[in-house]
Amino acid sequence: MSEQKLGLIGAMSISVGGMIGGGVYAVLGVVVLQAGAASWLAFTGACLISMGASYSYIKLNQISGKKGGSVTQIEAFTGRSTLAGMIGWTLLFGYVGAMAMYAFAFGGFTVELLHAAGLSEAESVFAIPIQPLISVGAIALFVGLVTAGTQVTGWVETALAATKTVIILGFGIWGFAYGFGTFGFDPVSPIQFGFEELATPIPIVIAIAISFVSFQGWQLLVYDQESIRNPERTVPIAIYASILLTIILDGMIAILVFSYASIDQIVANPEVAVAFAAETFIGPVGFFIIAVSALLSTGSAILGTLFSSAHFAKGMIRAGLLPDRAGNTDVGGAPPRTTVILGVLTAVLVLIGGLEGIISFGSLMFMVVFGAMSFLAFQQRHRDDVNPIPPLVGLIGSFGAFPILIWNMYTNEPAVFVTVVVTAVAVFAVESLYFGRETIWAGVEQSGRGLADFAADRQANTDPGSAEEASND
């Protein structure tokens, strides 16, 4: 993400950073409340679906010979720029949902740190909840960093990604050592793996659908291929390796959170669940370390996603798939106006939606995009170098999870259901209006000409001279 091209480790750090920021520090508590001790199985299932989708992206890049993500490949294989544009808009709103999720978690951990340090017990400022205010402030900070230039962005992102990965890996190893009584530890409760939860798989399936948004970080590599050395070789390895590493890290942390954080704590603050678990077997220092790691993690996830989505939007503006007023494509790096627009949309979503609503909205957007790309790759199964199984997994998993998530919100979270559905419908309505604007405008012009002709005929029929001529006849 800096001017110097990234190697394999750098590319993996970006991919893993986005997925850990979403999985461990934002979605985890919500998933644990749904799937219980089997949360690690839910994360694993979502990762495998993501793996199928990532295989589809990689194969479509190889077959088409064009580097790029959903918009590039859909246009290359279908020739339908409107369809590609609508998928691109959906993906952009998915990124907005992901950034809102990261920002919400950033605000939650900041509030808990302030409370733990005794610096503030306030829950609101001037009757406005303090958590969303902090989240919006974080968004503004990272918008400023992205507009400052790619070199600043790349340096900060690399530092944050490396730090948080080391911390969360150390936390996982320490937690399991504690749970199994290694090094003389005397655990307060045994580690629970939740295999008995397989007897009732529906909560696990619902949890897979809920956690979908947290496993899209690898997509950033598809759109940043120009900044990666030897992308034809590096990108596939980095994507697959980062997904496998995320399965291990998310699975470890999910097991530890259910084993050591109380349900009351998770219900009250699901985005801070991992810090509560750390406090159980490490103490206040553990809570502080994990909370700081969470700020680094969610912060780097906001930064990386904002940077890449702004560049993605820049390409869409050049292709005529976004309005020219959305940003200046002649500037180097991310267009400032585009970055600000994405930041404002993210802030609005943070302010109007709770954590569950934001997660569900983002998951629905990515289900559509992942499913479309998997379907496109599955259509190429006749090729010798395309294995049909991974795209089929991505296809069934993505489109199968969509109605499951809708059903779960409708039956168990009606308020979230209304918020998410109204927001999603508004997004698709705006997309349809934008890409159908020429047809709509042509219809308006045709209607206008018809009204003008009607008025002219009516005027002619009521003209006094015409009436006199008619009477003389």
Kinemage of the C-alpha trace (Angstrom):
@kinemage 1
@onewidth
@group {chain A} dominant
@subgroup {mainchain}
@vectorlist {calphas} color= white
{ca met a 1} P 0.000 0.000 0.000
{ca ser a 2} L 3.008 2.264 -0.025
{ca glu a 3} L 4.975 3.344 -3.094
{ca gln a 4} L 7.366 0.448 -2.499
{ca lys a 5} L 5.723 -2.743 -3.718
{ca leu a 6} L 4.655 -5.347 -1.179
{ca gly a 7} L 6.032 -8.857 -0.932
{ca leu a 8} L 4.246 -11.959 0.361
{ca ile a 9} L 4.468 -11.047 4.070
{ca gly a 10} L 3.276 -7.496 3.467
{ca ala a 11} L 0.355 -8.674 1.345
{ca met a 12} L -0.626 -11.253 3.965
{ca ser a 13} L -0.510 -8.650 6.735
{ca ile a 14} L -3.054 -6.506 4.910
{ca ser a 15} L -5.356 -9.456 4.243
{ca val a 16} L -5.112 -10.935 7.743
{ca gly a 17} L -5.421 -7.489 9.293
{ca gly a 18} L -8.817 -6.855 7.754
{ca met a 19} L -10.160 -10.278 8.675
{ca ile a 20} L -8.908 -10.250 12.271
{ca gly a 21} L -10.230 -6.731 12.778
{ca gly a 22} L -13.678 -7.938 11.823
{ca gly a 23} L -13.676 -11.466 13.215
{ca val a 24} L -11.988 -11.150 16.602
{ca tyr a 25} L -12.774 -7.597 17.601
{ca ala a 26} L -16.169 -6.824 16.061
{ca val a 27} L -18.249 -9.881 15.136
{ca leu a 28} L -16.984 -12.389 17.709
{ca gly a 29} L -19.311 -11.507 20.583
{ca val a 30} L -22.401 -11.570 18.359
{ca val a 31} L -21.379 -14.965 16.929
{ca val a 32} L -20.727 -16.412 20.403
{ca leu a 33} L -24.193 -15.355 21.551
{ca gln a 34} L -25.643 -17.231 18.583
{ca ala a 35} L -23.485 -20.382 18.309
{ca gly a 36} L -22.115 -20.684 21.840
{ca ala a 37} L -19.171 -23.034 22.252
{ca ala a 38} L -19.377 -23.947 18.558
{ca ser a 39} L -18.519 -20.395 17.450
{ca trp a 40} L -15.177 -21.589 16.138
{ca leu a 41} L -17.047 -23.950 13.802
{ca ala a 42} L -19.149 -21.032 12.530
{ca phe a 43} L -16.017 -18.992 11.800
{ca thr a 44} L -14.452 -21.987 10.068
{ca gly a 45} L -17.545 -22.454 7.897
{ca ala a 46} L -17.585 -18.789 6.895
{ca cys a 47} L -13.870 -18.958 6.102
{ca leu a 48} L -14.379 -21.978 3.842
{ca ile a 49} L -17.121 -20.163 1.920
{ca ser a 50} L -14.759 -17.214 1.639
{ca met a 51} L -12.073 -19.569 0.360
{ca gly a 52} L -14.437 -20.748 -2.394
{ca ala a 53} L -15.150 -17.145 -3.374
{ca ser a 54} L -11.455 -16.232 -3.333
{ca tyr a 55} L -10.678 -19.197 -5.618
{ca ser a 56} L -13.301 -17.822 -7.993
{ca tyr a 57} L -11.700 -14.369 -8.028
{ca ile a 58} L -8.244 -15.813 -8.661
{ca lys a 59} L -9.360 -18.116 -11.476
{ca leu a 60} L -11.364 -15.380 -13.195
{ca asn a 61} L -8.280 -13.145 -13.102
{ca gln a 62} L -6.194 -15.901 -14.663
{ca ile a 63} L -8.727 -16.769 -17.371
{ca ser a 64} L -9.558 -13.211 -18.401
{ca gly a 65} L -5.954 -12.033 -18.248
{ca lys a 66} L -7.180 -8.868 -16.520
{ca lys a 67} L -6.162 -7.898 -13.012
{ca gly a 68} L -9.092 -6.801 -10.887
{ca gly a 69} L -12.081 -7.704 -8.808
{ca ser a 70} L -15.787 -8.104 -9.342
{ca val a 71} L -16.410 -5.134 -11.657
{ca thr a 72} L -13.494 -5.977 -13.977
{ca gln a 73} L -14.344 -9.677 -14.201
{ca ile a 74} L -18.106 -9.315 -14.611
{ca glu a 75} L -17.600 -6.835 -17.432
{ca ala a 76} L -14.951 -9.087 -19.005
{ca phe a 77} L -17.101 -12.242 -18.934
{ca thr a 78} L -20.571 -10.803 -19.535
{ca gly a 79} L -19.880 -7.570 -21.397
{ca arg a 80} L -22.596 -5.905 -19.323
{ca ser a 81} L -21.204 -2.718 -17.840
{ca thr a 82} L -24.466 -1.896 -16.068
{ca leu a 83} L -24.462 -5.213 -14.208
{ca ala a 84} L -20.787 -4.745 -13.383
{ca gly a 85} L -21.502 -1.246 -12.111
{ca met a 86} L -24.360 -2.375 -9.875
{ca ile a 87} L -22.165 -5.107 -8.385
{ca gly a 88} L -19.464 -2.493 -7.876
{ca trp a 89} L -21.859 -0.197 -6.019
{ca thr a 90} L -22.989 -3.124 -3.872
{ca leu a 91} L -19.371 -3.900 -3.054
{ca leu a 92} L -18.688 -0.275 -2.122
{ca phe a 93} L -21.638 -0.246 0.266
{ca gly a 94} L -20.382 -3.551 1.656
{ca tyr a 95} L -17.073 -1.849 2.399
{ca val a 96} L -18.962 0.994 4.067
{ca gly a 97} L -20.709 -1.589 6.251
{ca ala a 98} L -17.389 -3.244 7.107
{ca met a 99} L -15.799 0.088 8.035
{ca ala a 100} L -18.822 0.991 10.172
{ca met a 101} L -18.434 -2.347 11.966
{ca tyr a 102} L -14.741 -1.686 12.634
{ca ala a 103} L -15.501 1.875 13.789
{ca phe a 104} L -18.259 0.689 16.125
{ca ala a 105} L -15.843 -1.759 17.756
{ca phe a 106} L -13.157 0.944 17.939
{ca gly a 107} L -15.565 3.163 19.861
{ca gly a 108} L -16.600 0.330 22.172
{ca phe a 109} L -13.034 -0.568 23.146
{ca thr a 110} L -12.128 3.099 23.648
{ca val a 111} L -15.036 3.581 26.053
{ca glu a 112} L -14.077 0.472 28.030
{ca leu a 113} L -10.461 1.605 28.223
{ca leu a 114} L -11.532 5.014 29.522
{ca his a 115} L -13.713 3.344 32.162
{ca ala a 116} L -10.982 0.885 33.160
{ca ala a 117} L -8.431 3.690 33.508
{ca gly a 118} L -10.850 5.768 35.570
{ca leu a 119} L -10.571 8.640 33.104
{ca ser a 120} L -14.271 8.831 32.366
{ca glu a 121} L -17.446 7.154 33.518
{ca ala a 122} L -19.632 9.201 31.202
{ca glu a 123} L -21.854 7.327 28.783
{ca ser a 124} L -22.901 10.430 26.856
{ca val a 125} L -21.941 13.987 26.050
{ca phe a 126} L -24.763 16.536 25.804
{ca ala a 127} L -27.225 13.614 25.742
{ca ile a 128} L -25.358 12.041 22.785
{ca pro a 129} L -23.905 8.548 23.439
{ca ile a 130} L -20.133 8.774 23.659
{ca gln a 131} L -19.376 5.530 21.790
{ca pro a 132} L -20.715 6.620 18.365
{ca leu a 133} L -19.028 10.002 18.825
{ca ile a 134} L -15.674 8.254 19.279
{ca ser a 135} L -16.409 6.001 16.299
{ca val a 136} L -17.152 8.991 14.066
{ca gly a 137} L -13.999 10.722 15.343
{ca ala a 138} L -11.945 7.639 14.396
{ca ile a 139} L -13.447 7.649 10.915
{ca ala a 140} L -12.518 11.316 10.516
{ca leu a 141} L -8.951 10.569 11.667
{ca phe a 142} L -8.437 7.810 9.119
{ca val a 143} L -10.054 9.835 6.340
{ca gly a 144} L -7.397 12.446 7.095
{ca leu a 145} L -4.611 9.836 6.966
{ca val a 146} L -5.758 8.485 3.600
{ca thr a 147} L -6.030 11.961 2.091
{ca ala a 148} L -2.530 12.705 3.439
{ca gly a 149} L -1.064 10.265 0.915
{ca thr a 150} L -0.308 6.628 0.213
{ca gln a 151} L 3.113 6.678 1.857
{ca val a 152} L 1.673 7.684 5.239
{ca thr a 153} L -1.161 5.181 4.832
{ca gly a 154} L 1.178 2.307 3.968
{ca trp a 155} L 3.545 2.935 6.890
{ca val a 156} L 0.750 3.167 9.466
{ca glu a 157} L -1.079 0.121 8.075
{ca thr a 158} L 2.030 -2.087 8.140
{ca ala a 159} L 2.883 -1.123 11.716
{ca leu a 160} L -0.651 -1.703 12.997
{ca ala a 161} L -1.116 -5.031 11.178
{ca ala a 162} L 2.133 -6.525 12.490
{ca thr a 163} L 1.513 -5.438 16.079
{ca lys a 164} L -2.028 -6.747 16.360
{ca thr a 165} L -1.192 -10.119 14.775
{ca val a 166} L 1.598 -10.744 17.280
{ca ile a 167} L -0.617 -9.740 20.229
{ca ile a 168} L -3.606 -11.871 19.246
{ca leu a 169} L -1.400 -14.902 18.507
{ca gly a 170} L 0.317 -14.547 21.890
{ca phe a 171} L -3.079 -14.201 23.587
{ca gly a 172} L -4.299 -17.391 21.948
{ca ile a 173} L -1.240 -19.418 22.924
{ca trp a 174} L -1.340 -18.107 26.508
{ca gly a 175} L -5.066 -18.829 26.765
{ca phe a 176} L -4.695 -22.448 25.710
{ca ala a 177} L -1.701 -22.939 27.976
{ca tyr a 178} L -3.812 -21.617 30.832
{ca gly a 179} L -6.809 -23.751 29.905
{ca phe a 180} L -4.841 -26.993 29.798
{ca gly a 181} L -2.938 -26.234 32.993
{ca thr a 182} L 0.422 -25.885 31.255
{ca phe a 183} L 3.309 -24.222 33.126
{ca gly a 184} L 1.537 -24.717 36.454
{ca phe a 185} L -1.581 -22.685 35.587
{ca asp a 186} L -4.707 -23.487 37.594
{ca pro a 187} L -7.619 -22.600 35.273
{ca val a 188} L -10.932 -21.483 36.723
{ca ser a 189} L -12.882 -23.348 34.047
{ca pro a 190} L -12.027 -25.893 31.355
{ca ile a 191} L -11.763 -25.010 27.682
{ca gln a 192} L -14.948 -25.885 25.797
{ca phe a 193} L -14.960 -26.936 22.143
{ca gly a 194} L -18.712 -27.273 21.640
{ca phe a 195} L -18.787 -30.513 19.660
{ca glu a 196} L -22.118 -31.316 21.321
{ca glu a 197} L -23.561 -28.248 19.573
{ca leu a 198} L -23.412 -30.169 16.278
{ca ala a 199} L -26.582 -31.988 17.345
{ca thr a 200} L -28.470 -28.707 16.736
{ca pro a 201} L -26.681 -27.139 13.747
{ca ile a 202} L -29.174 -24.342 12.974
{ca pro a 203} L -27.553 -21.789 15.360
{ca ile a 204} L -24.171 -22.580 13.784
{ca val a 205} L -25.539 -22.000 10.285
{ca ile a 206} L -27.072 -18.690 11.380
{ca ala a 207} L -23.748 -17.693 12.956
{ca ile a 208} L -21.968 -18.454 9.665
{ca ala a 209} L -24.312 -16.038 7.909
{ca ile a 210} L -23.851 -13.361 10.575
{ca ser a 211} L -20.048 -13.537 10.470
{ca phe a 212} L -19.845 -13.284 6.675
{ca val a 213} L -18.760 -9.639 6.604
{ca ser a 214} L -15.666 -10.311 8.694
{ca phe a 215} L -14.003 -12.480 6.027
{ca gln a 216} L -13.706 -10.064 3.136
{ca gly a 217} L -10.279 -8.598 3.979
{ca trp a 218} L -8.511 -10.718 1.360
{ca gln a 219} L -10.404 -8.842 -1.360
{ca leu a 220} L -8.181 -5.833 -0.748
{ca leu a 221} L -5.311 -7.725 -2.404
{ca val a 222} L -7.337 -8.238 -5.581
{ca tyr a 223} L -7.771 -4.492 -5.956
{ca asp a 224} L -4.223 -3.602 -4.884
{ca gln a 225} L -2.373 -5.887 -7.325
{ca glu a 226} L -0.424 -3.009 -8.840
{ca ser a 227} L 1.212 -2.422 -5.446
{ca ile a 228} L 2.308 -6.083 -5.041
{ca arg a 229} L 5.464 -7.673 -6.439
{ca asn a 230} L 4.818 -10.513 -8.884
{ca pro a 231} L 1.033 -10.450 -8.226
{ca glu a 232} L 0.288 -13.501 -10.401
{ca arg a 233} L 2.145 -15.658 -7.892
{ca thr a 234} L 2.018 -13.588 -4.702
{ca val a 235} L -1.710 -12.749 -4.580
{ca pro a 236} L -3.067 -16.345 -4.647
{ca ile a 237} L -0.554 -17.545 -2.039
{ca ala a 238} L -1.200 -14.536 0.196
{ca ile a 239} L -4.982 -14.942 -0.023
{ca tyr a 240} L -5.081 -18.666 0.703
{ca ala a 241} L -2.459 -18.449 3.458
{ca ser a 242} L -4.177 -15.502 5.146
{ca ile a 243} L -7.562 -17.264 5.138
{ca leu a 244} L -6.022 -20.385 6.686
{ca leu a 245} L -4.224 -18.280 9.315
{ca thr a 246} L -7.478 -16.466 10.067
{ca ile a 247} L -9.281 -19.791 10.579
{ca ile a 248} L -6.669 -20.706 13.208
{ca leu a 249} L -6.635 -17.331 14.978
{ca asp a 250} L -10.398 -16.764 14.952
{ca gly a 251} L -11.046 -20.337 16.046
{ca met a 252} L -8.623 -20.090 18.968
{ca ile a 253} L -10.042 -16.782 20.184
{ca ala a 254} L -13.676 -17.917 19.789
{ca ile a 255} L -12.993 -20.947 21.997
{ca leu a 256} L -11.273 -18.813 24.637
{ca val a 257} L -13.997 -16.144 24.672
{ca phe a 258} L -16.783 -18.654 25.257
{ca ser a 259} L -14.720 -20.450 27.888
{ca tyr a 260} L -13.664 -17.415 29.928
{ca ala a 261} L -16.010 -14.461 29.286
{ca ser a 262} L -19.377 -14.505 31.037
{ca ile a 263} L -22.555 -14.421 28.990
{ca asp a 264} L -23.656 -11.279 30.839
{ca gln a 265} L -20.475 -9.501 29.761
{ca ile a 266} L -20.894 -10.603 26.143
{ca val a 267} L -24.551 -9.553 26.036
{ca ala a 268} L -23.741 -6.127 27.488
{ca asn a 269} L -20.729 -5.423 25.221
{ca pro a 270} L -20.371 -8.052 22.460
{ca glu a 271} L -17.672 -6.081 20.622
{ca val a 272} L -15.455 -6.130 23.764
{ca ala a 273} L -15.904 -9.850 24.537
{ca val a 274} L -12.308 -10.827 23.808
{ca ala a 275} L -10.979 -8.288 26.334
{ca phe a 276} L -13.264 -9.661 29.055
{ca ala a 277} L -11.913 -13.156 28.347
{ca ala a 278} L -8.330 -11.911 28.624
{ca glu a 279} L -9.091 -10.263 31.959
{ca thr a 280} L -10.217 -13.623 33.382
{ca phe a 281} L -6.871 -15.395 33.082
{ca ile a 282} L -4.397 -12.521 32.674
{ca gly a 283} L -5.987 -9.863 34.864
{ca pro a 284} L -6.416 -6.113 34.290
{ca val a 285} L -3.147 -6.006 32.360
{ca gly a 286} L -4.567 -8.559 29.922
{ca phe a 287} L -7.705 -6.482 29.477
{ca phe a 288} L -5.587 -3.411 28.754
{ca ile a 289} L -3.287 -5.190 26.278
{ca ile a 290} L -6.164 -6.734 24.333
{ca ala a 291} L -8.123 -3.476 24.336
{ca val a 292} L -5.134 -1.588 22.941
{ca ser a 293} L -4.612 -4.360 20.393
{ca ala a 294} L -8.263 -4.001 19.415
{ca leu a 295} L -7.805 -0.285 18.792
{ca leu a 296} L -4.793 -1.060 16.600
{ca ser a 297} L -6.648 -3.845 14.824
{ca thr a 298} L -9.910 -2.071 14.118
{ca gly a 299} L -8.027 1.114 13.310
{ca ser a 300} L -5.845 -0.596 10.723
{ca ala a 301} L -8.917 -2.349 9.314
{ca ile a 302} L -10.658 1.016 8.830
{ca leu a 303} L -7.531 2.489 7.278
{ca gly a 304} L -6.839 -0.395 4.886
{ca thr a 305} L -10.462 -0.757 3.794
{ca leu a 306} L -10.914 2.981 3.299
{ca phe a 307} L -7.725 3.214 1.259
{ca ser a 308} L -8.599 0.297 -1.008
{ca ser a 309} L -12.280 1.187 -1.414
{ca ala a 310} L -11.324 4.762 -2.372
{ca his a 311} L -8.993 3.396 -5.057
{ca phe a 312} L -11.697 0.982 -6.160
{ca ala a 313} L -14.172 3.870 -6.456
{ca lys a 314} L -11.573 5.835 -8.420
{ca gly a 315} L -11.481 3.088 -11.035
{ca met a 316} L -15.291 3.058 -11.194
{ca ile a 317} L -15.334 6.830 -11.774
{ca arg a 318} L -12.882 6.422 -14.649
{ca ala a 319} L -15.093 3.716 -16.135
{ca gly a 320} L -18.180 5.931 -15.893
{ca leu a 321} L -19.766 3.693 -13.256
{ca leu a 322} L -19.794 6.444 -10.630
{ca pro a 323} L -20.578 10.149 -11.128
{ca asp a 324} L -17.601 12.339 -12.087
{ca arg a 325} L -18.414 14.564 -9.117
{ca ala a 326} L -17.597 11.685 -6.768
{ca gly a 327} L -13.870 12.377 -7.137
{ca asn a 328} L -11.012 13.649 -9.259
{ca thr a 329} L -9.325 10.698 -10.965
{ca asp a 330} L -6.383 12.804 -12.165
{ca val a 331} L -4.893 13.026 -8.691
{ca gly a 332} L -2.316 10.524 -7.487
{ca gly a 333} L -3.459 8.097 -4.791
{ca ala a 334} L -6.956 8.049 -3.342
{ca pro a 335} L -9.158 10.962 -4.479
{ca pro a 336} L -9.796 13.161 -1.404
{ca arg a 337} L -13.444 13.842 -2.286
{ca thr a 338} L -14.129 10.129 -2.794
{ca thr a 339} L -12.458 9.323 0.522
{ca val a 340} L -14.539 11.934 2.337
{ca ile a 341} L -17.784 10.652 0.778
{ca leu a 342} L -17.010 7.083 1.880
{ca gly a 343} L -16.149 8.379 5.352
{ca val a 344} L -19.412 10.313 5.623
{ca leu a 345} L -21.479 7.285 4.552
{ca thr a 346} L -19.652 5.162 7.126
{ca ala a 347} L -20.298 7.713 9.863
{ca val a 348} L -24.000 7.846 8.982
{ca leu a 349} L -24.285 4.046 9.193
{ca val a 350} L -22.562 4.072 12.591
{ca leu a 351} L -25.014 6.671 13.882
{ca ile a 352} L -28.219 5.031 12.605
{ca gly a 353} L -27.418 1.355 13.182
{ca gly a 354} L -26.433 -0.820 16.130
{ca leu a 355} L -23.689 -3.431 15.916
{ca glu a 356} L -26.051 -6.259 14.886
{ca gly a 357} L -27.611 -4.140 12.151
{ca ile a 358} L -24.252 -3.002 10.779
{ca ile a 359} L -22.900 -6.564 10.725
{ca ser a 360} L -26.023 -7.905 9.007
{ca phe a 361} L -26.036 -5.124 6.400
{ca gly a 362} L -22.386 -5.693 5.513
{ca ser a 363} L -22.840 -9.458 5.382
{ca leu a 364} L -25.790 -9.179 2.984
{ca met a 365} L -23.818 -6.929 0.623
{ca phe a 366} L -20.852 -9.303 0.480
{ca met a 367} L -23.100 -12.346 0.045
{ca val a 368} L -24.413 -10.813 -3.174
{ca val a 369} L -20.937 -10.022 -4.512
{ca phe a 370} L -19.291 -13.310 -3.460
{ca gly a 371} L -22.224 -15.285 -4.823
{ca ala a 372} L -22.110 -13.487 -8.178
{ca met a 373} L -18.379 -14.077 -8.588
{ca ser a 374} L -18.661 -17.726 -7.572
{ca phe a 375} L -21.461 -18.216 -10.106
{ca leu a 376} L -19.321 -16.617 -12.805
{ca ala a 377} L -16.417 -18.931 -12.004
{ca phe a 378} L -18.702 -21.983 -11.831
{ca gln a 379} L -19.790 -21.213 -15.398
{ca gln a 380} L -16.152 -21.752 -16.419
{ca arg a 381} L -16.060 -25.281 -14.961
{ca his a 382} L -15.647 -26.777 -18.432
{ca arg a 383} L -12.059 -25.502 -18.448
{ca asp a 384} L -9.408 -28.005 -17.436
{ca asp a 385} L -7.754 -25.623 -14.984
{ca val a 386} L -10.989 -24.776 -13.112
{ca asn a 387} L -12.065 -27.061 -10.292
{ca pro a 388} L -15.867 -26.672 -9.968
{ca ile a 389} L -15.996 -27.531 -6.257
{ca pro a 390} L -14.593 -24.275 -4.749
{ca pro a 391} L -16.878 -22.001 -6.828
{ca leu a 392} L -19.815 -24.253 -5.972
{ca val a 393} L -19.000 -23.914 -2.269
{ca gly a 394} L -18.832 -20.151 -2.651
{ca leu a 395} L -22.064 -20.081 -4.652
{ca ile a 396} L -24.150 -22.280 -2.351
{ca gly a 397} L -22.643 -20.757 0.775
{ca ser a 398} L -23.205 -17.142 -0.291
{ca phe a 399} L -26.682 -17.406 -1.752
{ca gly a 400} L -27.712 -19.970 0.848
{ca ala a 401} L -26.679 -17.713 3.721
{ca phe a 402} L -28.662 -14.748 2.358
{ca pro a 403} L -32.201 -16.010 3.156
{ca ile a 404} L -30.983 -17.557 6.421
{ca leu a 405} L -29.756 -14.184 7.666
{ca ile a 406} L -32.957 -12.457 6.536
{ca trp a 407} L -35.086 -15.096 8.285
{ca asn a 408} L -33.059 -14.830 11.501
{ca met a 409} L -33.417 -11.051 11.624
{ca tyr a 410} L -37.149 -11.211 10.859
{ca thr a 411} L -37.910 -13.768 13.561
{ca asn a 412} L -35.455 -12.766 16.303
{ca glu a 413} L -34.489 -9.140 15.684
{ca pro a 414} L -37.417 -7.327 14.039
{ca ala a 415} L -35.989 -3.852 14.706
{ca val a 416} L -32.672 -4.831 13.101
{ca phe a 417} L -34.590 -6.456 10.240
{ca val a 418} L -36.455 -3.238 9.452
{ca thr a 419} L -33.291 -1.111 9.607
{ca val a 420} L -31.232 -3.456 7.443
{ca val a 421} L -33.918 -4.146 4.851
{ca val a 422} L -34.837 -0.471 4.486
{ca thr a 423} L -31.141 0.442 4.105
{ca ala a 424} L -30.489 -2.358 1.608
{ca val a 425} L -33.578 -1.499 -0.455
{ca ala a 426} L -32.509 2.156 -0.504
{ca val a 427} L -29.039 1.130 -1.727
{ca phe a 428} L -30.405 -1.001 -4.560
{ca ala a 429} L -32.960 1.688 -5.465
{ca val a 430} L -30.210 4.301 -5.799
{ca glu a 431} L -28.164 1.871 -7.914
{ca ser a 432} L -31.125 1.168 -10.184
{ca leu a 433} L -31.914 4.851 -10.592
{ca tyr a 434} L -28.322 5.710 -11.427
{ca phe a 435} L -27.766 2.972 -13.979
{ca gly a 436} L -31.237 3.370 -15.442
{ca arg a 437} L -30.953 7.141 -15.622
{ca glu a 438} L -30.552 7.268 -19.423
{ca thr a 439} L -33.636 5.113 -19.941
{ca ile a 440} L -35.559 7.094 -17.335
{ca trp a 441} L -34.469 10.419 -18.849
{ca ala a 442} L -35.400 9.211 -22.345
{ca gly a 443} L -38.830 8.291 -20.984
{ca val a 444} L -39.177 11.690 -19.365
{ca glu a 445} L -38.211 13.430 -22.607
{ca gln a 446} L -40.637 11.277 -24.582
{ca ser a 447} L -43.382 12.011 -22.064
{ca gly a 448} L -42.503 15.697 -22.277
{ca arg a 449} L -42.780 15.668 -26.065
{ca gly a 450} L -46.087 13.837 -25.805
{ca leu a 451} L -47.436 16.420 -23.381
{ca ala a 452} L -46.198 19.228 -25.634
{ca asp a 453} L -47.933 17.682 -28.682
{ca phe a 454} L -51.107 17.194 -26.649
{ca ala a 455} L -51.029 20.816 -25.522
{ca ala a 456} L -50.451 22.011 -29.094
{ca asp a 457} L -53.377 19.968 -30.398
{ca arg a 458} L -55.593 21.222 -27.608
{ca gln a 459} L -54.564 24.801 -28.351
{ca ala a 460} L -55.308 24.315 -32.023
{ca asn a 461} L -58.733 22.887 -31.267
{ca thr a 462} L -59.649 25.758 -28.977
{ca asp a 463} L -58.199 28.552 -31.184
{ca pro a 464} L -60.987 31.046 -32.111
{ca gly a 465} L -60.053 30.999 -35.769
{ca ser a 466} L -60.228 27.227 -35.875
{ca ala a 467} L -63.607 27.258 -34.144
{ca glu a 468} L -64.966 29.781 -36.678
{ca glu a 469} L -63.734 27.710 -39.580
{ca ala a 470} L -65.366 24.657 -38.055
{ca ser a 471} L -68.709 26.461 -37.741
{ca asn a 472} L -68.562 27.687 -41.352
{ca asp a 473} L -68.042 24.108 -42.485
